[in-house]
Amino acid sequence: MASVYRYVLDVQDERLVYLDRELKFAFSYLELQKVRFGSKLEYNLDVKKGTKFSIPPLSLQLLLENAVKHNIATSEAPLQIEIYIEGKRLIVKNNLQLRPQSKEISGIGLENIKKRYSYFTTEEVIIRNENGVFSVSIPLIESEQ
């Protein structure tokens, strides 16, 4: 838990962070959620280390947090989260099992990500809700750090 909190403090004023750094944080965050949910949460982080791309800090964490916050996770129907790269985009995908109160989702977090990305690229953040799967595709930014 300390490493998760430390990361949030370390990157809050940065414009971009290396994808490897954000993925390391995402792994810590997911492991923390795994302690909370046990077998009710499954995830697959399929991204090779050493990619020289960047993203706005905490973008990945926000997407993971949204998946956990808005979906039901049970032993019979675990929440399944996938993270992978496709071309020059990072995809975060989860099975859709909305909590009853999540039907009135405001979308503030996703709008925040879109606005943050608009400062760095003309590439769009792509949000899909199809066939029981929710996915967000965010552009990877060529590292200039």
N, C-alpha and C positions, 0 to 999 in steps of 0.2 A: 504494500500500500504506500509505503514511503517513496518508492521509486516512481509511482504514478503521480503522486503529489509534487515531487521534486521536478519532474518533467514539465508539468503544467506551469510551475513557477519559472522554470528556466526559459521556456519558449514564448511566454505570453506577450513579449514585446518584439519578437522576431517577425519579419515579413514572410520568410520562407524557411523551411527546414528540409534537410535531406530526407528522401523517402526512407532510407535505411533507418534513420533515427526515429521517424514516426512509426515505422513498422515494429521496431523494438518496443516502443511505448505501447503500441496496439497489442502486442503479445502479452505484455505485463497486465494491461487492462483486461484482456480476455481471460487470463489466468485468474485474476481477482474475481471476475464474474463466474468463472468455473467453480471457485470455492463456494460462492453464493448459491449457484444453481445445480452444481454436480452434473449428473447425466442428463439434466433437462436442457443443457446447452452444449451444442457441438459446433466446432469451428474448424475451418481449414484455411491456413495462411499459406498460399502457394505463390510466393514471390521470392525470386533469387536475390541473395545479398549482393551488394556491390553495384546496384543500379544507380546511375548518376543523374537522378531526377530529383526534383523538389516539389513540395506542395505547401500550401499555407498551413501553419501549425494548428494542430488539434482538429483538422478536417476529418481525418480518419476516425478519431475518437468520437467525434460528434455523430458520425454515421453509425458507429457501433452502439453508442449510447441510445440512439433513436431506435435501433432494432430491438434492444433489450427493453426499452421503456414502453414501446407501443405494441409488443407482441406477448402472447401467452407462451410459456415454456412449461411443458409437463413431461413426465417420464414416458408417457405413451406417444406424445407428439413434441419432441424436443425442438427448440429453436435452433435452426441450422444457419450458420453464417459462413460465407465464403469470401475470401479476399484474393484477388489475382490481377495480373496485368494482361491487358489485351491491346496490342499495338503500343501506343503512347498514352494509354488510359489505365487508371486504377479502378477496378470494379469491386464494389461491395454489394453482396447479394444475400438476401435471407428469405426463408419461407415466410409467407404472410399468414399470421395467426393473430389477428388484431384483438387487443383487449376491448371489451365493450365501450369503455370511455374514450378509446382512441379513434372512434369514428368521427369525432370533431377535431381532428388534428389541425393545428394552426399552420404548420409548415414554416415556422419562424426559423428553425435551425437550418433547413435546406435553403431558404432564401438567404440566410447569412452566408452560407458556403458559396452560393451563386454570386453574391456581391463581392465577396473576397476574391474569387477567381477573376472577376471582371477587371480587377486592377492589374492582372498579370498576363492575361491572354484573352483572345477573342473566341477561343474554343468554349463551347457550352458545357455546363454540367447537365448530364442527361439522367433524368429520373424516369423509371419505368415501373409499372404495376401491372403485370401480365401473368395470367394463369397461376395465381397463387404465389407468385414470386415478386418481391420488391427488390429493385436494384438501382444503384446510383453509380454512374460512371463519371469520374472526375479526370480532367486532363492532367497529365504529368508535365511539369515545367522543366525545360532544359536548365540544368544547374549552372548558375553563374556565381555561386558563393565563393 
